[in-house]
Amino acid sequence: MHHVRDPTFDEDAPHIRTRHPPRVMTGLRNLAIGVHRQDGHTNIAAVLRHAARNHLRPLTTLGLA
């Protein structure tokens, strides 16, 4: 998973460094990758850029909107 998260989310340059937030952010990143892979996407970076263009797309993907 790290080889996907690192180039996509620039994980080796975190701005959150102490306590629990780094683990929480890793969990959220894994959730995003897993949801898009379940939908059949293979290029995670491209689908994340596409989802970021409209604030409702991530909610629709999760079935919340």
C-alpha positions as CSV (number, residue, x, y, z in Angstrom):
1,M,0.0,0.0,0.0
2,H,2.9,2.4,0.7
3,H,4.0,2.4,-2.9
4,V,0.5,3.7,-3.8
5,R,0.1,6.2,-0.9
6,D,3.6,7.8,-1.2
7,P,3.4,9.2,-4.7
8,T,-0.3,9.9,-4.6
9,F,-0.5,11.6,-1.2
10,D,3.2,12.6,-0.8
11,E,3.2,10.6,2.4
12,D,6.9,10.9,3.2
13,A,6.5,14.7,3.7
14,P,3.7,14.7,6.4
15,H,2.7,18.0,8.1
16,I,1.1,16.1,11.0
17,R,3.8,14.5,13.0
18,T,2.7,13.8,16.6
19,R,0.3,11.6,18.5
20,H,-2.7,10.0,16.6
21,P,-3.3,12.2,13.6
22,P,-0.7,10.5,11.4
23,R,-2.4,7.1,11.9
24,V,-5.8,8.6,11.3
25,M,-4.7,10.2,8.1
26,T,-3.2,6.9,6.9
27,G,-6.5,5.2,7.7
28,L,-8.4,7.8,5.7
29,R,-6.0,7.5,2.8
30,N,-6.3,3.7,2.8
31,L,-10.1,4.1,2.9
32,A,-10.0,6.4,-0.2
33,I,-7.7,4.0,-2.1
34,G,-9.8,1.0,-1.1
35,V,-13.1,2.6,-2.1
36,H,-11.8,3.6,-5.5
37,R,-10.3,0.1,-6.1
38,Q,-13.6,-1.5,-5.2
39,D,-15.2,0.7,-7.9
40,G,-12.7,-0.8,-10.4
41,H,-10.3,2.1,-10.8
42,T,-6.6,1.3,-11.2
43,N,-5.2,4.8,-11.5
44,I,-5.8,6.1,-8.0
45,A,-4.1,9.4,-8.5
46,A,-6.3,10.2,-11.6
47,V,-9.5,9.2,-9.8
48,L,-8.6,11.3,-6.7
49,R,-8.0,14.3,-8.9
50,H,-11.3,13.7,-10.6
51,A,-13.1,13.3,-7.3
52,A,-11.5,16.5,-5.9
53,R,-13.1,18.7,-8.6
54,N,-16.5,18.4,-7.1
55,H,-17.1,18.2,-3.3
56,L,-20.1,15.9,-3.8
57,R,-18.3,13.2,-5.8
58,P,-16.6,11.5,-2.7
59,L,-19.9,11.5,-0.9
60,T,-21.6,9.9,-3.9
61,T,-18.9,7.3,-4.2
62,L,-19.5,6.4,-0.6
63,G,-23.3,6.3,-1.1
64,L,-23.9,9.3,1.2
65,A,-25.3,11.8,-1.3
